[in-house]
Amino acid sequence: MNTYTLEIPQDILDSARLTLAELKTEMAVALYAQGRLSIGKAREFANLSLWEFRTLLDARRISPHYDEYELATDLATLQSLESR
């Protein structure tokens, strides 16, 4: 996996009253809300557990991305588990 370095001047963090970890969390939330990152990748970027990230999204009233295709997939999985 490639990694990249993004330089952020300390005065920017100070002006925003954010730590680097908080900035990463803000970026992860924004990218998830825009549909640019999955919940798994967003929580990974924010270095939070899935529970912590979902709790944060709920506190900010950001709905989980769950569409009809995902519902159908989940229902199919449940049906296959029931038939075992």
C-alpha positions in Angstrom: 0.0 0.0 0.0 1.4 3.4 -0.9 1.2 6.2 1.6 1.5 9.9 1.0 2.5 12.8 3.2 0.3 15.8 3.5 2.0 18.8 5.2 -0.4 20.8 7.4 1.1 23.9 9.1 0.7 23.9 12.8 -1.0 27.3 12.7 -3.8 25.8 10.5 -4.4 23.2 13.2 -4.2 25.8 15.9 -6.6 28.1 14.1 -9.1 25.2 13.6 -8.5 24.2 17.2 -7.9 20.6 16.0 -5.3 18.0 16.7 -4.0 15.9 13.8 -6.1 13.0 15.0 -9.2 15.2 15.1 -8.5 16.5 11.6 -8.2 13.0 10.3 -11.6 12.2 12.0 -13.2 15.3 10.4 -11.8 14.3 7.0 -13.1 10.7 7.4 -16.6 11.9 8.4 -16.8 14.4 5.5 -15.6 11.8 3.0 -18.1 9.2 4.3 -20.9 11.8 4.3 -20.1 12.6 0.6 -20.2 8.9 -0.3 -16.5 9.0 -1.2 -15.4 6.4 1.4 -17.1 3.3 2.8 -17.8 3.2 6.5 -14.9 0.6 6.8 -12.4 2.8 5.1 -13.6 5.9 6.8 -13.3 4.4 10.3 -9.9 3.0 9.4 -8.7 6.4 8.3 -10.1 8.0 11.5 -8.4 5.2 13.6 -11.7 4.4 15.3 -13.6 1.2 15.9 -16.7 0.6 13.8 -18.8 1.2 17.0 -17.0 4.5 17.7 -17.4 5.7 14.1 -21.1 4.8 14.0 -21.7 6.6 17.3 -19.9 9.7 15.9 -22.0 9.6 12.7 -25.2 9.2 14.8 -24.2 12.2 17.0 -23.8 14.3 13.9 -27.0 13.0 12.4 -25.3 11.5 9.4 -27.4 8.5 8.1 -25.7 5.3 7.3 -25.4 4.6 3.6 -27.6 1.6 3.1 -29.4 1.1 -0.2 -31.8 -1.4 -1.7 -29.0 -3.5 -3.1 -27.4 -3.9 0.3 -30.7 -4.8 1.8 -31.3 -7.4 -0.8 -27.9 -8.8 -0.2 -28.4 -9.0 3.5 -31.8 -10.6 3.1 -30.3 -13.2 0.7 -27.6 -13.9 3.3 -30.2 -14.4 6.1 -32.2 -16.7 3.9 -29.2 -18.9 3.1 -28.3 -19.0 6.8 -31.9 -20.1 7.7 -31.9 -22.9 5.2 -28.8 -24.6 6.8 
